[in-house]
Amino acid sequence: MNFLSEAFTFIFNADNWAGPTGIGTRLLDHLGYTLVAVVIAAVIALPLGLLIGHTGRGANAVVAASGALRALPSLGLLTWLTLEMSIGIRMPVVPATIVLVVLAIPPMLAATVSGVAAIPRQVVDSARATGYSEQGIVSQVEVPLAAPTIIGGIRSATVQVLATATIVAYIGLSGLGRYLIDGLALRDYPQMLVGAVLVAALALVIDLLLAACQKWAAPKGLNPT
């Protein structure tokens, strides 16, 4: 039996896209979990990364903390938070969001710090000598020059969160992970392949879009193309 063929037949059947449990709804839910986590992580990581990169203080601690956070087992952390938090059972989206935010912060923070730190000091010193304030240096010099690296961090974080968001189905939430969890419970391997194929395709599309944004953000004077 060709499981992959059955999976693609399921995906390209228009009837399977409609309804509250259809592919369309689960796809939007999956994107929603990802978007919320990435936005919250960006609000935390980008200002902190700009501050550390600009001042040069705490960069080593950032690298160490980023490595430690990346080593956390997402599924184990999700299960623990769901059980320990008083609202984890009633509102599973809360621990799920926390886990995805924890996953998204390290690549954004590390990329922002390294992007700003890589700017030649003479460029920053020249801006300071011409009268730029520290805030002006950050917003008008460091952010534009570090933008490709910063977007690269957002790109990495988004793809990681998008792929990992399948685990939220483990605690009863929606998303494309439902095909994996439900398929595993029923030993329905074509259904599991449906989830895997959809997540992979979605991650590829998002990655290509963010790659285009990263290329567009590169300062033209520093881009050989």
FENQUI-V201957 format. One record per run of one state. SS is the DSSP state (alpha for helix, beta for strand, coil for the rest). FROM is the first residue (numbers start at 0). TO is the last residue. Records with the same first field share a line. If there is no record, write none. Layout:
# FENQUI-V201957
SS: FROM-TO / FROM-TO
This chain:
# FENQUI-V201957
coil: 0-1 / 11-12 / 17-21 / 55-57 / 70-72 / 84-90 / 117-119 / 129-132 / 171-175 / 186-187 / 217-218 / 222-224
alpha: 2-10 / 13-16 / 22-54 / 58-69 / 73-83 / 91-116 / 120-128 / 133-170 / 176-185 / 188-216 / 219-221
